[in-house]
Amino acid sequence: MTENHKHAVPASHLHGEKKEAGLRLVAWEITRNCNLNCVHCRAAATKGPYTGELDTASAFRLLDQIAEIGSPIVILTGGEPLIRPDIFEVADYGTNKGLRMVMAPNGTLISETVAGQMARAGIKRISISIDGPTKDIHDAFRGVEGAFDGAIRGIQFAKAAGIEFQINTTITKANLEQIPEIQELAVELGAAAHHIFLLVPTGRGKYIIDQEISAEQYEQTLNWFYDQKEKIPLQLKATCAPHYYRILRQRAKAEGKSVTFQTHGLDAVTRGCLGGTGFCFISHRGVVQPCGFLDINCGDVTKTSFAEIWNNSDIFLSLRNFDNLKGKCGKCQFKRVCGGCRARAYEASGDFLAEEPLCSYQPV
C-alpha cells in the first residue's frame, strides 16, 4: 500500500486543516527476526533472515532525524530486538542524542550480561509480554515451550540491573478470564506498569480472529481495568483500546471526579488511537506507518527524511483531522479523545477512516 492509497484524504481536502502533531512515541521494528512464533504476531515474524534491514549507519541517521523534531520515546521492538548484533550501539547512540530509549524484548534472551549491557546503553524501561499467568497458557500463545520461564528469568535479570519493566498483555478469548491473575503476577514481580492490548487481527493475528473478544466483552474488560486504578500499585494503560479514554471520562463524570492525566513516559494518558497523531511505527526496512497494525506506507526513511514524512504525509494529516472520521466515529462526541482503532477499522472495511468495528457505544 502506498502513500497514494485510495482511502487517504486528498491534500486538497486538508487545505487550511493541516495540523502538526507533537511526536511522543516512535516504535521502531529494528529487526523482524525473532526466536518465538507468537500466534498473534503483527509481523508474522520468524527466525528469518529478513533482507533490507537498516544497517548501523542508517540506524544512526534515523535517530538523528528523529531527534531533529523532538525528544520522543523510541521503542526498540521487533521481532526480537536483542537478536540484532548492534542493538546496544544503536540504543547508546539514541540515548546520547537525548532520546528516551526503551525496548520490547520477549525476555527469553536476557541474561545477567545482557541486562548490564541494556543498563549501560541507557535503556530506561523494557516491556515484557505475559499472556497467561502460567507457562502452559503463555507458551501456547508464544508458540515455544519455555517462553514463560524465559520471560520471568529475563525480568529478574533486568530488575537486578536496575531496569524498570512493564508487563504487556494481549487480550483474547483464550486468556480473558485470566487477566486478573496476570495483573496479580505483574504486582508480585515488581512491575512498574501493566499495559493491556486488545487483539488487532493483522499478521498471524488474522488466523486467530475467532479469538477476538466481542464489543460487549471489550466494554466490560475496560471498565474492569478502570476499577483497578485505585486497587493496585501499578501504572495502567490500555493500548489498541481507544474506547478506554471515553470510559475514563464517562466514569470520572459519573463519580464526580476530574480525569487525572499522567503526562510522562510510556504511561502518559492523552487520547485513544495515537496512530499518526502522536505516534508512528517504522518497519525494519524503514517504511513509516501510523502504527504497526495499520500496514499503510506513509513514506520511506531511506528515500525521504523522517521529519518530512511525519510533518507532511497526507495519511498522517488526514488522521490528525478528526472531522475526517466516518460512520458513528465521525458523529461521536468522544472522537477527539477516543478516535476508534484505525487499524481495526482498516482490517474490517479497507478504509482507515471508517468507524471502529468493535465498539458498542452509540453516540448521542
TORKEVEX-596895 format. One record per residue: z, x, y of N, C-alpha, C in turn; residue in three letters. Coordinates in steps of 0.2 Angstrom, whole numbers, padded with zeros to 4 digits, always signed. Example, Ala and Ser with C-alpha at 12.3 -4.5 7.8 and 13.67 -1.06 7.14 Angstrom:
REM TORKEVEX-596895
+0039+0066-0028+0039+0062-0022+0039+0066-0016ALA+0035+0064-0011+0036+0068-0005+0039+0064+0000SER
This chain:
REM TORKEVEX-596895
+0000+0004-0006+0000+0000+0000+0000+0004+0006MET-0004+0003+0011-0005+0007+0017-0002+0004+0023THR-0002+0008+0029+0000+0005+0035-0004-0001+0037GLU-0010-0002+0035-0014-0007+0037-0013-0013+0032ASN-0007-0013+0029-0005-0018+0024-0007-0025+0027HIS-0009-0030+0023-0011-0036+0025-0006-0041+0028LYS+0001-0039+0027+0006-0043+0029+0009-0040+0035HIS+0007-0034+0037+0010-0031+0043+0008-0035+0049ALA+0013-0036+0054+0011-0039+0060+0006-0035+0064VAL+0001-0038+0067-0004-0034+0071+0000-0031+0077PRO-0002-0025+0079+0001-0022+0085+0000-0026+0091ALA-0005-0030+0091-0006-0035+0097-0001-0040+0098SER+0002-0042+0092+0007-0047+0092+0014-0044+0094HIS+0014-0037+0094+0020-0034+0096+0020-0032+0104LEU+0015-0033+0107+0014-0031+0114+0020-0034+0118HIS+0024-0030+0121+0029-0032+0125+0036-0033+0121GLY+0035-0032+0114+0041-0034+0110+0043-0027+0106GLU+0040-0021+0108+0042-0015+0105+0049-0014+0106LYS+0052-0013+0100+0060-0012+0100+0061-0005+0096LYS+0063+0000+0100+0065+0006+0097+0072+0005+0094GLU+0073+0008+0088+0079+0007+0084+0083+0013+0083ALA+0090+0013+0084+0093+0019+0083+0094+0021+0075GLY+0092+0027+0074+0092+0029+0067+0099+0031+0064LEU+0101+0027+0060+0108+0028+0057+0108+0031+0050ARG+0104+0029+0046+0104+0032+0039+0097+0033+0037LEU+0096+0039+0033+0090+0041+0030+0091+0042+0023VAL+0088+0039+0018+0089+0040+0011+0082+0044+0009ALA+0083+0050+0007+0078+0055+0005+0078+0056-0002TRP+0073+0053-0006+0072+0055-0013+0069+0062-0013GLU+0074+0067-0014+0072+0074-0013+0069+0076-0020ILE+0070+0072-0025+0066+0073-0031+0066+0067-0035THR+0061+0066-0039+0061+0060-0043+0063+0062-0050ARG+0064+0068-0052+0066+0070-0059+0073+0067-0060ASN+0074+0065-0066+0081+0063-0067+0083+0064-0075CYS+0089+0065-0076+0092+0066-0083+0094+0060-0086ASN+0094+0054-0083+0096+0047-0086+0090+0043-0086LEU+0091+0037-0088+0085+0032-0090+0087+0025-0088ASN+0090+0024-0082+0093+0018-0080+0089+0012-0080CYS+0091+0006-0083+0087+0001-0084+0085-0003-0077VAL+0088-0001-0072+0086-0005-0066+0083+0000-0061HIS+0081+0006-0063+0079+0011-0058+0073+0009-0054CYS+0074+0010-0047+0069+0008-0042+0063+0012-0043ARG+0064+0019-0045+0058+0024-0046+0056+0024-0053ALA+0059+0021-0057+0057+0022-0064+0057+0029-0066ALA+0062+0033-0064+0062+0040-0064+0063+0042-0071ALA+0060+0048-0073+0061+0051-0080+0062+0058-0078THR+0063+0062-0084+0063+0070-0083+0058+0073-0079LYS+0052+0069-0079+0046+0072-0075+0042+0077-0079GLY+0039+0082-0076+0040+0084-0069+0035+0079-0065PRO+0037+0078-0059+0033+0075-0054+0029+0080-0049TYR+0023+0078-0048+0019+0083-0043+0020+0080-0036THR+0019+0085-0031+0018+0083-0024+0025+0083-0021GLY+0031+0085-0024+0037+0085-0020+0037+0090-0015GLU+0040+0088-0009+0040+0093-0003+0044+0099-0005LEU+0041+0105-0004+0044+0112-0005+0049+0113+0000ASP+0053+0119-0001+0059+0120+0003+0057+0121+0010THR+0051+0124+0012+0049+0125+0019+0048+0118+0022ALA+0044+0113+0018+0043+0107+0021+0049+0103+0021SER+0054+0104+0017+0060+0100+0017+0064+0102+0024ALA+0064+0109+0025+0067+0111+0032+0064+0108+0038PHE+0057+0108+0038+0053+0105+0043+0055+0097+0044ARG+0056+0094+0039+0058+0087+0039+0064+0086+0042LEU+0069+0090+0040+0076+0090+0043+0076+0091+0051LEU+0072+0096+0052+0071+0097+0060+0068+0091+0063ASP+0063+0088+0060+0061+0082+0064+0066+0076+0064GLN+0070+0075+0059+0075+0070+0059+0080+0071+0064ILE+0082+0078+0065+0087+0080+0070+0084+0079+0077ALA+0078+0079+0078+0075+0078+0085+0076+0071+0087GLU+0077+0066+0083+0078+0059+0086+0085+0057+0085ILE+0089+0061+0082+0096+0058+0082+0100+0062+0077GLY+0106+0060+0075+0110+0063+0070+0112+0058+0065SER+0108+0056+0061+0109+0051+0056+0113+0054+0050PRO+0115+0049+0046+0117+0051+0039+0111+0052+0035ILE+0111+0058+0031+0105+0059+0027+0108+0059+0020VAL+0105+0054+0016+0107+0053+0009+0102+0057+0005ILE+0104+0062+0001+0100+0066-0003+0101+0062-0010LEU+0095+0059-0012+0095+0055-0018+0090+0056-0022THR+0088+0053-0027+0083+0054-0032+0081+0048-0036GLY+0079+0048-0042+0080+0054-0047+0087+0056-0046GLY+0088+0062-0049+0095+0066-0049+0094+0072-0044GLU+0097+0072-0038+0096+0077-0033+0098+0084-0036PRO+0103+0084-0040+0106+0090-0042+0101+0094-0047LEU+0096+0091-0049+0090+0094-0053+0086+0099-0049ILE+0086+0097-0043+0082+0101-0038+0085+0108-0037ARG+0081+0114-0038+0084+0120-0038+0087+0122-0031PRO+0083+0120-0026+0085+0122-0019+0090+0117-0015ASP+0093+0112-0019+0097+0107-0016+0102+0109-0011ILE+0105+0115-0013+0111+0117-0009+0108+0120-0002PHE+0103+0124-0003+0099+0127+0003+0097+0121+0008GLU+0094+0116+0005+0092+0110+0009+0098+0107+0013VAL+0104+0106+0009+0110+0102+0011+0113+0107+0017ALA+0113+0113+0016+0116+0118+0021+0112+0118+0027ASP+0105+0118+0026+0101+0118+0032+0102+0111+0036TYR+0103+0106+0033+0104+0099+0037+0111+0099+0040GLY+0116+0102+0037+0122+0102+0040+0122+0107+0046THR+0119+0112+0046+0118+0117+0051+0114+0114+0057ASN+0110+0109+0056+0106+0105+0061+0110+0100+0064LYS+0117+0099+0062+0121+0094+0064+0120+0087+0061GLY+0117+0086+0055+0116+0080+0052+0122+0079+0047LEU+0124+0073+0046+0129+0072+0041+0126+0071+0034ARG+0127+0076+0030+0123+0076+0024+0128+0074+0018MET+0125+0069+0014+0129+0066+0009+0124+0066+0003VAL+0126+0064-0003+0122+0065-0009+0124+0059-0014MET+0119+0057-0018+0119+0052-0023+0118+0054-0029ALA+0122+0058-0032+0121+0061-0039+0123+0055-0044PRO+0122+0056-0051+0124+0052-0056+0131+0054-0058ASN+0133+0060-0057+0139+0063-0058+0139+0068-0065GLY+0134+0067-0069+0134+0070-0075+0133+0077-0075THR+0130+0080-0069+0128+0087-0069+0133+0090-0064LEU+0139+0087-0062+0144+0090-0058+0149+0094-0062ILE+0149+0100-0061+0154+0105-0064+0159+0107-0058SER+0163+0111-0060+0168+0114-0055+0164+0118-0050GLU+0159+0122-0053+0155+0127-0049+0150+0123-0044THR+0147+0117-0047+0143+0113-0043+0147+0110-0038VAL+0153+0107-0039+0157+0104-0034+0158+0109-0028ALA+0160+0115-0030+0161+0120-0025+0155+0121-0021GLY+0149+0122-0024+0143+0123-0020+0142+0117-0015GLN+0143+0111-0018+0142+0105-0013+0147+0105-0007MET+0153+0107-0008+0158+0108-0003+0155+0113+0002ALA+0153+0119+0000+0151+0124+0004+0145+0122+0008ARG+0140+0118+0005+0134+0116+0009+0135+0110+0014ALA+0142+0108+0014+0143+0103+0019+0142+0096+0017GLY+0142+0095+0011+0141+0088+0008+0148+0084+0010ILE+0147+0079+0014+0153+0075+0016+0155+0070+0011LYS+0151+0067+0008+0153+0062+0003+0147+0062-0002ARG+0149+0060-0008+0145+0058-0014+0146+0051-0016ILE+0141+0048-0018+0141+0041-0021+0139+0042-0029SER+0144+0039-0033+0143+0039-0040+0142+0032-0042ILE+0137+0030-0046+0136+0023-0048+0140+0022-0055SER+0145+0017-0055+0148+0015-0060+0146+0007-0061ILE+0143+0006-0067+0140-0001-0068+0144-0005-0073ASP+0149-0002-0076+0153-0005-0081+0160-0002-0081GLY+0165-0005-0082+0172-0002-0082+0173+0002-0089PRO+0169+0001-0094+0170+0005-0100+0163+0009-0101THR+0163+0014-0106+0157+0018-0107+0152+0014-0110LYS+0154+0009-0115+0148+0006-0118+0144+0002-0113ASP+0147-0002-0108+0143-0006-0104+0139-0001-0099ILE+0143+0004-0096+0139+0008-0092+0134+0012-0095HIS+0135+0015-0101+0130+0019-0104+0124+0015-0106ASP+0125+0009-0108+0119+0004-0109+0115+0003-0103ALA+0118+0003-0097+0115+0002-0091+0111+0008-0089PHE+0114+0014-0090+0111+0020-0088+0106+0023-0093ARG+0106+0020-0099+0101+0022-0104+0102+0029-0108GLY+0108+0032-0107+0110+0038-0110+0117+0038-0112VAL+0119+0040-0119+0125+0040-0121+0129+0046-0118GLU+0135+0044-0115+0139+0049-0112+0139+0049-0105GLY+0135+0045-0102+0134+0044-0095+0140+0043-0091ALA+0144+0038-0094+0151+0036-0091+0156+0042-0091PHE+0157+0045-0097+0161+0050-0097+0159+0056-0092ASP+0153+0057-0092+0150+0062-0087+0151+0061-0080GLY+0150+0054-0078+0152+0052-0071+0159+0053-0069ALA+0163+0051-0074+0171+0052-0072+0172+0059-0072ILE+0170+0063-0076+0171+0070-0076+0169+0073-0069ARG+0163+0071-0067+0160+0074-0061+0164+0072-0055GLY+0166+0065-0055+0171+0063-0050+0177+0067-0049ILE+0180+0069-0055+0186+0073-0055+0185+0080-0052GLN+0179+0083-0054+0177+0089-0051+0176+0089-0043PHE+0173+0084-0041+0171+0083-0034+0178+0082-0030ALA+0182+0078-0033+0189+0076-0030+0193+0083-0029LYS+0193+0087-0034+0197+0093-0034+0194+0098-0029ALA+0187+0097-0027+0184+0102-0022+0185+0099-0015ALA+0188+0093-0015+0189+0090-0008+0184+0086-0005GLY+0179+0084-0010+0173+0080-0008+0175+0072-0008ILE+0174+0069-0003+0175+0062-0003+0170+0058-0008GLU+0172+0053-0011+0167+0050-0015+0168+0042-0015PHE+0162+0039-0016+0162+0031-0016+0159+0029-0023GLN+0161+0023-0025+0158+0020-0031+0153+0015-0029ILE+0147+0016-0032+0142+0011-0031+0141+0007-0037ASN+0140+0000-0037+0139-0004-0042+0133-0009-0041THR+0128-0009-0046+0123-0014-0045+0125-0020-0050THR+0125-0026-0046+0127-0032-0050+0122-0035-0053ILE+0123-0037-0059+0118-0041-0063+0122-0046-0068THR+0119-0050-0071+0122-0055-0076+0126-0051-0081LYS+0124-0045-0083+0127-0041-0088+0134-0039-0086ALA+0135-0037-0080+0142-0035-0078+0145-0039-0072ASN+0143-0045-0071+0145-0049-0065+0153-0050-0067LEU+0155-0052-0073+0162-0053-0074+0166-0047-0074GLU+0163-0041-0074+0167-0035-0075+0168-0032-0068GLN+0165-0035-0062+0166-0032-0056+0173-0031-0054ILE+0178-0035-0055+0185-0034-0053+0188-0028-0056PRO+0186-0027-0063+0188-0021-0067+0185-0015-0064GLU+0179-0015-0062+0176-0009-0059+0179-0007-0053ILE+0181-0012-0049+0184-0011-0042+0191-0008-0044GLN+0195-0010-0049+0201-0008-0050+0200+0000-0053GLU+0195+0001-0056+0194+0008-0058+0193+0013-0052LEU+0189+0010-0047+0187+0014-0041+0194+0016-0038ALA+0199+0011-0038+0205+0012-0034+0209+0017-0038VAL+0209+0017-0045+0213+0022-0049+0210+0029-0048GLU+0203+0029-0048+0200+0036-0047+0201+0039-0040LEU+0203+0035-0035+0204+0038-0029+0198+0038-0024GLY+0194+0033-0025+0188+0032-0021+0189+0030-0014ALA+0185+0032-0010+0186+0031-0003+0183+0024-0002ALA+0178+0022-0006+0174+0015-0004+0171+0013-0011ALA+0170+0006-0011+0166+0003-0016+0160-0001-0013HIS+0154+0001-0014+0148-0002-0012+0145-0006-0017HIS+0144-0012-0016+0140-0016-0021+0133-0017-0019ILE+0129-0017-0024+0122-0018-0023+0119-0024-0027PHE+0116-0029-0024+0113-0034-0028+0106-0032-0031LEU+0105-0033-0037+0098-0031-0040+0092-0033-0036LEU+0088-0028-0035+0081-0029-0032+0076-0028-0037VAL+0072-0032-0040+0068-0031-0045+0062-0027-0044PRO+0063-0021-0043+0057-0016-0042+0058-0010-0047THR+0053-0007-0048+0053-0001-0053+0054-0004-0060GLY+0059-0001-0064+0061-0004-0070+0065-0010-0069ARG+0068-0011-0063+0071-0017-0062+0067-0024-0063GLY+0060-0023-0063+0056-0029-0064+0057-0031-0072LYS+0059-0026-0076+0059-0028-0083+0066-0031-0085TYR+0070-0031-0080+0077-0035-0081+0078-0040-0076ILE+0072-0043-0074+0073-0048-0068+0077-0054-0071ILE+0077-0055-0078+0081-0061-0080+0088-0059-0080ASP+0090-0053-0078+0097-0051-0077+0099-0052-0070GLN+0095-0055-0065+0096-0056-0058+0101-0062-0058GLU+0106-0062-0054+0111-0067-0053+0108-0073-0049ILE+0110-0079-0049+0107-0084-0046+0110-0084-0038SER+0106-0088-0034+0108-0088-0027+0116-0091-0027ALA+0118-0095-0031+0124-0098-0031+0130-0093-0033GLU+0128-0089-0038+0132-0084-0040+0133-0078-0035GLN+0127-0077-0032+0127-0072-0026+0132-0074-0021TYR+0132-0080-0019+0136-0083-0013+0143-0082-0016GLU+0145-0084-0022+0152-0084-0024+0154-0076-0025GLN+0150-0072-0027+0152-0065-0028+0153-0062-0021THR+0149-0063-0016+0150-0061-0009+0156-0063-0006LEU+0158-0070-0007+0164-0072-0005+0170-0069-0008ASN+0170-0068-0015+0175-0064-0018+0176-0057-0015TRP+0170-0054-0014+0170-0047-0011+0174-0047-0004PHE+0172-0052+0000+0176-0053+0006+0183-0054+0005TYR+0185-0058+0000+0193-0059-0001+0196-0052-0003ASP+0193-0047-0005+0196-0041-0007+0198-0036-0001GLN+0195-0038+0005+0196-0034+0010+0204-0032+0012LYS+0208-0037+0011+0215-0036+0013+0219-0034+0007GLU+0216-0034+0001+0220-0033-0005+0219-0026-0008LYS+0214-0022-0007+0213-0016-0010+0212-0010-0005ILE+0214-0004-0006+0214+0001-0001+0207+0005-0001PRO+0202+0001-0001+0195+0004-0001+0191+0001+0005LEU+0186+0005+0007+0181+0003+0012+0176-0001+0007GLN+0174-0007+0010+0170-0011+0006+0163-0013+0009LEU+0158-0012+0006+0152-0013+0009+0147-0016+0004LYS+0143-0021+0006+0138-0024+0002+0131-0022+0004ALA+0127-0019+0000+0121-0017+0001+0115-0021-0003THR+0110-0021+0000+0104-0026-0003+0107-0033-0004CYS+0112-0034+0000+0115-0041+0000+0117-0043+0007ALA+0111-0044+0011+0112-0045+0018+0116-0052+0020PRO+0116-0057+0015+0120-0063+0016+0127-0061+0018HIS+0130-0056+0015+0137-0054+0016+0139-0054+0024TYR+0134-0052+0028+0135-0051+0035+0135-0058+0039TYR+0132-0063+0035+0133-0070+0038+0140-0073+0035ARG+0142-0071+0029+0148-0073+0026+0154-0070+0030ILE+0153-0064+0032+0159-0061+0036+0160-0065+0042LEU+0155-0067+0046+0156-0071+0052+0158-0078+0051ARG+0155-0081+0045+0157-0088+0044+0165-0088+0042GLN+0167-0084+0038+0174-0084+0035+0179-0082+0041ARG+0177-0077+0045+0181-0075+0051+0182-0081+0056ALA+0177-0084+0057+0177-0090+0061+0181-0095+0059LYS+0181-0097+0052+0185-0102+0049+0192-0100+0049ALA+0193-0094+0049+0200-0091+0048+0203-0090+0055GLU+0199-0091+0061+0201-0090+0067+0202-0083+0069GLY+0198-0078+0066+0198-0071+0067+0192-0069+0070LYS+0192-0063+0073+0186-0060+0075+0184-0055+0070SER+0177-0054+0070+0175-0049+0065+0176-0042+0066VAL+0179-0039+0062+0181-0032+0063+0176-0027+0061THR+0173-0023+0066+0167-0019+0064+0170-0012+0063PHE+0167-0009+0058+0168-0002+0057+0162+0001+0060GLN+0162+0007+0063+0157+0009+0067+0155+0017+0065THR+0158+0019+0059+0157+0026+0057+0154+0026+0050HIS+0150+0031+0049+0149+0033+0042+0145+0028+0038GLY+0145+0030+0031+0142+0025+0027+0145+0018+0026LEU+0151+0017+0029+0154+0011+0028+0153+0007+0034ASP+0149+0009+0039+0148+0005+0045+0146-0002+0044ALA+0149-0007+0047+0146-0014+0046+0143-0015+0053VAL+0136-0017+0052+0132-0018+0058+0128-0025+0056THR+0123-0025+0052+0120-0031+0050+0117-0030+0043ARG+0114-0035+0041+0112-0036+0034+0107-0031+0032GLY+0100-0033+0032+0095-0029+0030+0093-0024+0036CYS+0094-0017+0034+0093-0012+0039+0086-0009+0038LEU+0082-0011+0034+0076-0008+0032+0071-0008+0039GLY+0070-0002+0041+0065-0001+0047+0069-0002+0053GLY+0075-0004+0053+0079-0005+0060+0084+0000+0061THR+0088+0002+0056+0092+0007+0057+0092+0012+0051GLY+0088+0011+0047+0087+0014+0040+0080+0015+0038PHE+0079+0020+0035+0072+0021+0031+0073+0025+0025CYS+0068+0025+0021+0068+0029+0015+0062+0034+0015PHE+0063+0040+0012+0057+0045+0012+0057+0047+0005ILE+0051+0046+0002+0049+0047-0005+0049+0055-0006SER+0049+0056-0013+0048+0064-0015+0042+0067-0012HIS+0037+0063-0011+0031+0066-0008+0030+0065-0001ARG+0035+0063+0003+0035+0062+0010+0033+0056+0013GLY+0032+0051+0009+0030+0044+0011+0036+0040+0014VAL+0036+0038+0020+0041+0034+0023+0040+0027+0022VAL+0046+0024+0020+0046+0016+0018+0052+0013+0022GLN+0052+0007+0023+0058+0003+0026+0064+0004+0022PRO+0063+0004+0015+0069+0006+0011+0066+0008+0004CYS+0070+0010-0001+0067+0012-0007+0065+0007-0011GLY+0067+0001-0010+0065-0005-0014+0058-0009-0011PHE+0057-0007-0005+0051-0010-0002+0046-0005-0001LEU+0041-0005-0007+0036+0000-0008+0030-0001-0003ASP+0031+0000+0003+0026+0000+0008+0025+0006+0012ILE+0019+0009+0012+0018+0015+0016+0018+0014+0023ASN+0023+0017+0027+0023+0017+0034+0021+0023+0037CYS+0019+0028+0033+0017+0035+0036+0019+0040+0031GLY+0016+0046+0032+0017+0052+0028+0019+0058+0032ASP+0025+0060+0031+0028+0066+0035+0024+0072+0034VAL+0020+0073+0028+0015+0079+0028+0009+0078+0032THR+0008+0072+0035+0002+0071+0039+0004+0069+0047LYS+0010+0066+0047+0012+0064+0054+0019+0065+0055THR+0022+0067+0061+0029+0068+0062+0033+0062+0060SER+0039+0064+0058+0044+0059+0056+0045+0054+0063PHE+0046+0057+0068+0048+0054+0074+0042+0049+0076ALA+0036+0051+0075+0030+0046+0077+0030+0040+0072GLU+0032+0042+0066+0032+0036+0061+0038+0031+0062ILE+0044+0034+0064+0050+0030+0065+0049+0026+0071TRP+0046+0029+0076+0046+0025+0083+0040+0021+0083ASN+0034+0022+0080+0028+0018+0081+0025+0015+0075ASN+0027+0015+0069+0024+0012+0063+0024+0004+0065SER+0018+0001+0064+0018-0006+0065+0022-0010+0061ASP+0023-0007+0054+0028-0011+0050+0035-0011+0052ILE+0037-0005+0054+0044-0004+0057+0045-0009+0063PHE+0040-0009+0068+0040-0013+0074+0040-0020+0072LEU+0037-0022+0067+0037-0029+0065+0044-0031+0062SER+0047-0027+0059+0054-0028+0056+0059-0028+0061LEU+0058-0025+0067+0063-0025+0072+0062-0031+0077ARG+0057-0035+0076+0057-0041+0080+0059-0047+0075ASN+0065-0049+0075+0067-0054+0070+0064-0061+0071PHE+0060-0062+0077+0057-0068+0078+0051-0068+0073ASP+0049-0062+0070+0043-0062+0065+0045-0065+0058ASN+0051-0066+0057+0054-0069+0050+0051-0076+0049LEU+0049-0077+0043+0046-0084+0041+0051-0088+0037LYS+0049-0094+0036+0052-0099+0032+0059-0100+0035GLY+0064-0101+0031+0071-0103+0033+0074-0097+0036LYS+0072-0091+0034+0075-0085+0038+0073-0085+0045CYS+0067-0087+0047+0065-0087+0054+0069-0092+0058GLY+0071-0098+0054+0075-0103+0058+0082-0102+0058LYS+0084-0097+0054+0092-0096+0053+0095-0093+0059CYS+0101-0096+0061+0105-0094+0067+0108-0087+0065GLN+0108-0085+0059+0111-0079+0057+0106-0073+0056PHE+0099-0074+0058+0094-0070+0056+0095-0063+0059LYS+0099-0062+0065+0100-0056+0068+0105-0052+0065ARG+0109-0055+0061+0115-0052+0058+0114-0051+0050VAL+0109-0055+0047+0108-0055+0040+0101-0053+0039CYS+0096-0057+0041+0089-0055+0041+0086-0055+0034GLY+0090-0057+0029+0087-0058+0022+0085-0051+0019GLY+0085-0050+0013+0082-0044+0009+0074-0044+0010CYS+0072-0040+0014+0064-0039+0015+0061-0037+0008ARG+0064-0033+0004+0061-0031-0002+0061-0037-0007ALA+0066-0041-0008+0066-0046-0012+0061-0051-0010ARG+0060-0052-0003+0055-0057-0001+0048-0054-0003ALA+0047-0048-0002+0041-0045-0004+0039-0046-0011TYR+0044-0044-0015+0043-0045-0023+0041-0052-0025GLU+0044-0057-0021+0043-0064-0023+0037-0067-0020ALA+0035-0064-0015+0029-0068-0011+0023-0063-0009SER+0024-0057-0009+0019-0052-0007+0019-0051+0001GLY+0024-0054+0004+0025-0054+0011+0032-0052+0013ASP+0033-0046+0016+0039-0044+0018+0043-0047+0023PHE+0039-0052+0027+0042-0056+0032+0044-0063+0030LEU+0043-0064+0023+0044-0071+0021+0052-0072+0020ALA+0054-0078+0018+0061-0080+0018+0064-0076+0011GLU+0070-0075+0012+0074-0072+0006+0074-0077+0000GLU+0072-0075-0006+0072-0080-0011+0079-0082-0014PRO+0083-0077-0013+0090-0078-0016+0095-0080-0011LEU+0094-0085-0008+0099-0087-0003+0100-0095-0003CYS+0106-0097-0004+0107-0104-0005+0109-0108+0002SER+0110-0103+0007+0112-0106+0014+0106-0110+0017TYR+0107-0116+0020+0102-0119+0023+0104-0119+0031GLN+0099-0116+0035+0100-0116+0042+0102-0123+0045PRO+0106-0123+0050+0107-0129+0054+0104-0129+0060VAL
